[in-house]
């Protein structure tokens, strides 16, 4: 996730954002490969049994997916809020192209998945899996190309992925919850009221917000809404000082920027890799090549590879064709096509939605195979396409 300087300019520090995401993406690639190797090695039984071992009320895997990922979602929420108020998405002119591209990149993949799984209500629940773009992975691949890709395309990809994350959060909140507990929901709402009061009183103590955030997490966990959304809700109330690029003294840096800076490296280099290692591992024992044509696997893979490029590139083409927006500066159509392919790399959020959509381990394995196959294909084609575009330019 993005990194913010604790002093000086407290608005969006784009270079740090891109560098941090790219480095985190390379780490995530390594961890995902390690998880697959572990799940298909003599250590496989220890790997899976450890994940299902319980510590208190939750298994280790649930602590990772429900608690650690709440911190990831907190950082996602902080990034969305900052970018909307004081960053690359702070005006409609900046939002419109990546916003429409993100919408296209969610709708078309979902439509492809539904088309492949039509008539099967048991698998239709996974329609949202191929809608997410993994910004860390995508920027990690983009970083391998260096200066061959204009900075404007990196900004476009980062902005698109941030809006994509917002869409994924909304989808999770609306479609992937269990039976609602009214008492716990009321408790969560009371905590939100307290957070609102603290925000209105301009309380700058991060300790107060984080302690209330922990209480909020417990209520949300018990309410039936997925616990990680507590992180996004908490982010909405962390105060931010909007400066539009004006330098300020270090003691005036807002709580949002301080917390974002505090969380950036642990999330990118610890929390997300732990999640990736715990969830990317899929055993190929007993799995035949025909698994790739099963509806869940095929729907996810085609949604990521074809759906994303059709949705993102198609949206950009229409926006430019009807003079509603301009291409990113110094970017060619070939390069936009390459970046649209990279948007088909769906890992962290796609895995997360897949685990929410299906409880059956068989379907979960199909989801993982589809995500890995689709993401690998999109990443390779995107990288090759961008290298080819750079040579033609």
C-alpha positions as CSV (number, residue, x, y, z in Angstrom):
1,X,0.0,0.0,0.0
2,X,1.1,3.7,-0.3
3,X,3.8,5.3,1.8
4,X,3.5,8.8,3.1
5,X,6.3,11.0,4.4
6,X,5.8,11.9,8.1
7,X,7.0,15.5,7.5
8,X,7.0,18.1,4.7
9,X,4.5,17.5,1.9
10,X,1.6,15.5,3.4
11,X,-0.4,15.2,0.2
12,X,-0.1,12.2,-2.1
13,X,3.5,11.2,-2.5
14,X,3.1,9.4,-5.7
15,X,6.7,8.2,-6.3
16,X,6.8,6.5,-2.8
17,X,3.3,5.0,-3.5
18,X,4.4,3.4,-6.8
19,X,7.8,2.3,-5.5
20,X,6.2,0.8,-2.3
21,X,3.5,-1.0,-4.3
22,X,6.0,-2.4,-6.8
23,X,8.3,-3.8,-4.1
24,X,5.4,-5.3,-2.3
25,X,4.2,-6.9,-5.4
26,X,7.5,-8.6,-6.1
27,X,7.5,-9.9,-2.5
28,X,4.0,-11.2,-3.0
29,X,5.0,-13.0,-6.2
30,X,7.7,-14.9,-4.3
31,X,5.3,-15.7,-1.4
32,X,2.6,-17.0,-3.7
33,X,5.0,-19.3,-5.4
34,X,6.4,-20.5,-2.1
35,X,2.8,-21.3,-0.9
36,X,2.1,-23.4,-4.0
37,X,5.4,-25.2,-3.6
38,X,4.7,-25.9,0.1
39,X,1.2,-27.2,-0.6
40,X,2.7,-29.7,-3.0
41,X,5.6,-30.8,-1.0
42,X,6.2,-33.2,2.0
43,X,5.4,-30.2,4.2
44,X,1.8,-30.0,2.8
45,X,0.1,-31.7,5.8
46,X,1.9,-29.5,8.3
47,X,1.0,-26.4,6.2
48,X,-2.7,-27.2,6.1
49,X,-3.0,-28.5,9.6
50,X,-1.3,-25.4,11.0
51,X,-3.7,-23.1,9.2
52,X,-6.7,-24.9,10.7
53,X,-5.3,-25.0,14.2
54,X,-7.3,-22.9,16.7
55,X,-6.0,-20.1,18.8
56,X,-8.8,-19.0,21.0
57,X,-12.2,-18.7,19.2
58,X,-10.6,-18.6,15.7
59,X,-8.4,-20.8,13.6
60,X,-5.0,-19.3,12.5
61,X,-6.4,-18.9,9.0
62,X,-9.4,-17.0,10.3
63,X,-7.1,-14.8,12.5
64,X,-5.2,-13.9,9.3
65,X,-8.2,-13.4,7.1
66,X,-10.4,-11.7,9.6
67,X,-8.0,-9.8,11.9
68,X,-4.8,-9.1,10.0
69,X,-6.7,-8.3,6.9
70,X,-8.8,-5.8,8.8
71,X,-5.5,-3.8,9.1
72,X,-5.1,-4.2,5.3
73,X,-8.6,-2.8,4.8
74,X,-7.9,0.0,7.2
75,X,-5.0,1.1,5.0
76,X,-7.2,0.7,1.9
77,X,-9.7,2.9,3.5
78,X,-7.1,5.5,4.4
79,X,-5.7,5.5,0.9
80,X,-9.2,5.9,-0.7
81,X,-10.1,8.8,1.7
82,X,-6.7,10.6,1.1
83,X,-6.8,10.2,-2.6
84,X,-10.4,11.4,-2.8
85,X,-9.8,14.5,-0.6
86,X,-6.2,15.4,-1.3
87,X,-4.6,13.2,-4.0
88,X,-4.9,11.8,-7.5
89,X,-8.7,11.5,-7.2
90,X,-9.4,14.8,-5.6
91,X,-11.3,16.3,-8.6
92,X,-13.8,14.9,-11.1
93,X,-11.5,15.5,-14.0
94,X,-9.0,13.2,-12.3
95,X,-11.5,10.6,-11.3
96,X,-13.5,10.2,-14.5
97,X,-11.1,8.2,-16.7
98,X,-9.8,5.7,-14.1
99,X,-13.3,5.7,-12.5
100,X,-15.1,4.7,-15.7
101,X,-12.3,2.2,-16.5
102,X,-12.6,0.6,-13.1
103,X,-16.3,0.3,-13.5
104,X,-15.9,-1.4,-16.9
105,X,-13.2,-3.6,-15.4
106,X,-15.6,-4.8,-12.8
107,X,-18.8,-5.2,-14.9
108,X,-17.4,-7.1,-17.8
109,X,-15.5,-9.7,-15.8
110,X,-18.6,-10.3,-13.6
111,X,-20.7,-10.7,-16.7
112,X,-18.3,-13.3,-18.2
113,X,-18.2,-15.3,-15.0
114,X,-22.0,-15.3,-14.8
115,X,-22.3,-16.3,-18.5
116,X,-19.9,-19.3,-17.9
117,X,-21.7,-20.3,-14.7
118,X,-25.3,-19.6,-15.9
119,X,-27.8,-22.2,-14.7
120,X,-25.6,-23.3,-11.7
121,X,-26.8,-21.4,-8.6
122,X,-24.1,-23.1,-6.5
123,X,-21.3,-21.4,-8.4
124,X,-22.9,-18.1,-9.4
125,X,-22.1,-16.8,-5.9
126,X,-18.5,-16.3,-7.1
127,X,-19.4,-13.6,-9.7
128,X,-17.4,-10.9,-8.0
129,X,-14.1,-12.9,-7.8
130,X,-12.6,-11.7,-11.2
131,X,-13.7,-8.1,-10.7
132,X,-10.7,-7.1,-8.5
133,X,-7.2,-5.8,-9.6
134,X,-4.3,-6.5,-7.4
135,X,-2.4,-3.2,-7.4
136,X,0.7,-4.6,-5.7
137,X,1.1,-7.4,-8.3
138,X,0.2,-5.1,-11.3
139,X,2.6,-2.4,-10.2
140,X,5.3,-5.0,-9.5
141,X,5.1,-6.2,-13.1
142,X,5.0,-2.6,-14.3
143,X,8.2,-1.8,-12.3
144,X,10.1,-4.4,-14.3
145,X,9.7,-2.2,-17.3
146,X,11.2,0.8,-15.7
147,X,11.2,4.0,-17.9
148,X,9.7,2.1,-20.9
149,X,6.3,3.0,-19.4
150,X,5.3,6.7,-18.9
151,X,4.6,7.9,-15.4
152,X,1.1,8.9,-16.4
153,X,0.2,5.2,-17.0
154,X,1.4,4.3,-13.6
155,X,-0.7,7.0,-12.1
156,X,-3.7,5.8,-14.1
157,X,-3.2,2.2,-13.0
158,X,-2.8,3.2,-9.3
159,X,-5.9,5.4,-9.4
160,X,-7.9,2.7,-11.2
161,X,-6.9,0.1,-8.6
162,X,-7.8,2.4,-5.7
163,X,-11.3,2.9,-7.2
164,X,-11.4,-0.9,-7.8
165,X,-10.7,-1.5,-4.1
166,X,-13.6,0.8,-3.2
167,X,-15.9,-1.2,-5.5
168,X,-14.7,-4.5,-3.9
169,X,-15.3,-3.1,-0.4
170,X,-18.9,-2.2,-1.4
171,X,-19.5,-5.6,-3.0
172,X,-18.3,-7.4,0.1
173,X,-20.5,-5.3,2.3
174,X,-23.6,-5.8,0.2
175,X,-23.3,-9.4,-1.0
176,X,-21.0,-11.4,1.2
177,X,-22.4,-11.3,4.7
178,X,-24.0,-14.0,6.9
179,X,-27.1,-13.7,9.2
180,X,-27.2,-10.3,10.9
181,X,-27.0,-10.0,14.7
182,X,-29.0,-6.9,15.5
183,X,-27.6,-6.4,19.1
184,X,-24.0,-6.5,17.7
185,X,-24.9,-4.3,14.8
186,X,-26.3,-1.7,17.3
187,X,-23.1,-2.0,19.3
188,X,-21.1,-1.3,16.1
189,X,-23.2,1.7,15.3
190,X,-22.7,3.1,18.8
191,X,-18.9,2.8,18.3
192,X,-19.3,4.6,15.0
193,X,-21.2,7.4,16.7
194,X,-18.4,7.8,19.2
195,X,-15.8,7.9,16.4
196,X,-17.9,10.5,14.6
197,X,-17.9,12.7,17.8
198,X,-14.1,12.3,18.1
199,X,-13.7,13.3,14.5
200,X,-16.0,16.4,14.8
201,X,-14.1,17.5,17.9
202,X,-10.9,17.1,15.9
203,X,-9.3,14.7,18.3
204,X,-5.9,13.8,17.0
205,X,-5.1,10.9,19.3
206,X,-4.5,7.8,17.2
207,X,-4.6,5.6,20.3
208,X,-8.2,6.6,20.9
209,X,-9.2,5.8,17.4
210,X,-7.4,2.5,17.3
211,X,-8.8,1.3,20.6
212,X,-12.3,2.1,19.4
213,X,-11.4,0.4,16.1
214,X,-10.6,-2.8,18.0
215,X,-14.0,-2.7,19.8
216,X,-15.7,-2.0,16.5
217,X,-13.9,-5.0,15.0
218,X,-15.3,-7.3,17.7
219,X,-18.9,-6.0,17.1
220,X,-18.6,-6.3,13.3
221,X,-17.1,-9.8,13.6
222,X,-20.1,-10.9,15.7
223,X,-22.7,-9.0,13.7
224,X,-22.5,-11.2,10.6
225,X,-20.9,-8.5,8.4
226,X,-17.4,-9.4,7.5
227,X,-15.0,-8.3,10.2
228,X,-12.5,-6.7,7.8
229,X,-15.0,-4.0,6.9
230,X,-14.4,-2.6,10.4
231,X,-11.0,-1.4,9.1
232,X,-12.7,0.6,6.2
233,X,-15.3,2.1,8.6
234,X,-12.6,3.2,11.0
235,X,-10.6,4.9,8.2
236,X,-13.6,7.1,7.4
237,X,-13.3,8.8,10.8
238,X,-9.5,9.3,11.0
239,X,-9.0,13.0,10.6
240,X,-7.1,14.4,7.6
241,X,-5.7,17.8,7.0
242,X,-6.2,18.8,3.3
243,X,-3.4,21.0,2.2
244,X,-3.4,20.8,-1.6
245,X,0.3,20.4,-1.6
246,X,1.3,23.1,0.9
247,X,4.2,22.2,3.2
248,X,3.5,22.0,6.9
249,X,5.5,21.5,10.0
250,X,5.9,18.0,11.3
251,X,3.7,18.6,14.3
252,X,0.7,19.5,12.0
253,X,0.7,16.3,10.0
254,X,-2.8,14.8,10.2
255,X,-3.6,11.6,12.0
256,X,-4.6,9.9,8.7
257,X,-1.2,10.6,7.2
258,X,0.7,9.5,10.3
259,X,-1.3,6.3,10.5
260,X,-0.9,5.6,6.8
261,X,2.8,6.1,7.1
262,X,2.9,3.8,10.1
263,X,1.0,1.0,8.4
264,X,2.4,1.1,4.9
265,X,5.5,-1.1,5.3
266,X,4.0,-3.7,7.7
267,X,1.0,-4.1,5.4
268,X,2.9,-4.4,2.2
269,X,5.8,-6.5,3.5
270,X,4.2,-8.5,6.4
271,X,0.4,-8.7,6.4
272,X,-0.3,-9.1,2.7
273,X,2.5,-11.7,2.2
274,X,1.2,-13.6,5.2
275,X,-2.3,-13.6,3.7
276,X,-0.8,-14.7,0.4
277,X,1.1,-17.5,1.9
278,X,-1.9,-18.7,3.9
279,X,-4.3,-18.6,1.1
280,X,-2.5,-19.2,-2.2
281,X,-1.4,-22.7,-1.4
282,X,-3.4,-25.2,-3.5
283,X,-2.6,-28.9,-3.8
284,X,-2.5,-30.2,-7.3
285,X,-2.7,-33.8,-6.1
286,X,-5.5,-35.6,-8.0
287,X,-6.3,-32.6,-10.1
288,X,-6.5,-33.2,-13.8
289,X,-6.0,-30.6,-16.6
290,X,-9.8,-30.7,-17.2
291,X,-10.2,-28.6,-14.1
292,X,-9.4,-25.6,-16.2
293,X,-12.6,-26.0,-18.1
294,X,-14.8,-26.4,-15.0
295,X,-17.2,-23.5,-14.7
296,X,-15.7,-21.8,-11.6
297,X,-12.1,-22.1,-12.8
298,X,-12.9,-21.0,-16.3
299,X,-15.2,-18.2,-15.2
300,X,-12.6,-16.7,-13.0
301,X,-9.7,-17.1,-15.5
302,X,-11.6,-15.7,-18.4
303,X,-13.0,-12.9,-16.3
304,X,-9.5,-11.8,-15.4
305,X,-7.9,-12.3,-18.8
306,X,-10.6,-11.3,-21.2
307,X,-13.0,-9.4,-19.0
308,X,-10.6,-7.0,-17.5
309,X,-8.9,-6.0,-20.8
310,X,-12.3,-5.7,-22.5
311,X,-13.8,-3.7,-19.7
312,X,-10.8,-1.4,-19.0
313,X,-9.6,-0.8,-22.6
314,X,-13.2,-0.6,-23.9
315,X,-14.1,2.1,-21.3
316,X,-11.0,4.1,-22.1
317,X,-11.6,3.8,-25.8
318,X,-15.2,5.1,-25.5
319,X,-14.3,7.9,-23.2
320,X,-11.6,9.2,-25.5
321,X,-13.6,8.5,-28.7
322,X,-16.5,10.7,-27.4
323,X,-14.1,13.3,-26.1
324,X,-15.0,12.8,-22.5
325,X,-11.4,12.3,-21.4
326,X,-7.9,12.3,-22.8
327,X,-5.4,9.4,-23.0
328,X,-2.8,9.5,-20.1
329,X,0.0,11.9,-21.1
330,X,2.6,10.5,-23.6
331,X,0.8,7.1,-23.5
332,X,-0.1,5.3,-26.7
333,X,-3.0,3.0,-27.4
334,X,-0.7,0.0,-27.4
335,X,0.5,0.9,-23.9
336,X,-3.0,1.4,-22.6
337,X,-3.8,-2.1,-24.0
338,X,-0.8,-3.5,-22.1
339,X,-1.9,-1.8,-18.8
340,X,-5.4,-3.0,-19.4
341,X,-4.0,-6.6,-19.5
342,X,-2.1,-6.0,-16.3
343,X,-5.5,-5.1,-14.6
344,X,-6.3,-8.8,-15.0
345,X,-3.8,-9.7,-12.3
346,X,-6.2,-10.4,-9.4
347,X,-4.7,-11.9,-6.3
348,X,-5.2,-10.4,-2.8
349,X,-8.8,-9.1,-3.2
350,X,-9.9,-11.9,-5.6
351,X,-8.7,-14.6,-3.2
352,X,-10.4,-12.8,-0.4
353,X,-13.7,-12.6,-2.2
354,X,-13.3,-16.2,-3.3
355,X,-13.0,-17.4,0.3
356,X,-16.1,-15.4,1.2
357,X,-18.1,-16.8,-1.8
358,X,-17.4,-20.5,-1.2
359,X,-17.1,-22.5,2.0
360,X,-16.5,-25.8,0.1
361,X,-12.8,-26.5,-0.2
362,X,-13.3,-28.0,-3.6
363,X,-14.7,-24.7,-5.0
364,X,-12.0,-22.8,-3.1
365,X,-9.3,-24.7,-4.9
366,X,-11.0,-24.1,-8.2
367,X,-11.1,-20.4,-7.4
368,X,-7.4,-20.4,-6.5
369,X,-6.4,-22.2,-9.7
370,X,-8.5,-19.8,-11.8
371,X,-7.0,-16.8,-10.1
372,X,-3.4,-18.1,-10.5
373,X,-3.9,-19.1,-14.1
374,X,-5.7,-15.9,-15.1
375,X,-3.3,-13.6,-13.2
376,X,-0.3,-15.4,-14.7
377,X,-1.6,-15.1,-18.2
378,X,-2.7,-11.5,-17.8
379,X,0.7,-10.6,-16.3
380,X,2.7,-12.3,-19.0
381,X,0.7,-10.8,-21.8
382,X,0.6,-7.4,-20.2
383,X,4.4,-7.4,-19.7
384,X,5.1,-8.6,-23.3
385,X,2.6,-6.2,-24.7
386,X,4.2,-3.2,-22.9
387,X,7.7,-4.2,-24.0
388,X,6.5,-4.5,-27.6
389,X,4.7,-1.2,-27.4
390,X,7.9,0.5,-26.0
391,X,9.9,-0.8,-29.0
392,X,7.3,0.4,-31.5
393,X,7.2,3.8,-29.8
